[in-house]
Amino acid sequence: MNEKRRQVIRIAMSAMDINKIRLATALDLSYPTMLKKLKSPDKFKIGQAERLCDLLNIDLREFVNPLNN
């Protein structure tokens, strides 16, 4: 499931032309913390996941339950 989430995030970041540093800044996370969360997206807190989805234009339901899509 984490692999599907990572794939969704990578595609969205590419489409929105947002790199990891800009994403960390937008989510108010340090760069090392952002890298850890991108490696294991299930570690995002609810509020962080919502902001991530808003920023990357990802459907929150798709992010939370990627196997249904």
Secondary structure, DSSP 8 states (H G I E B T S, - for coil): -HHHHHHHHHHHHHHHT--HHHHHHHTT--HHHHHHHHHSGGGS-HHHHHHHHHHHT--HHHHH-GGG-
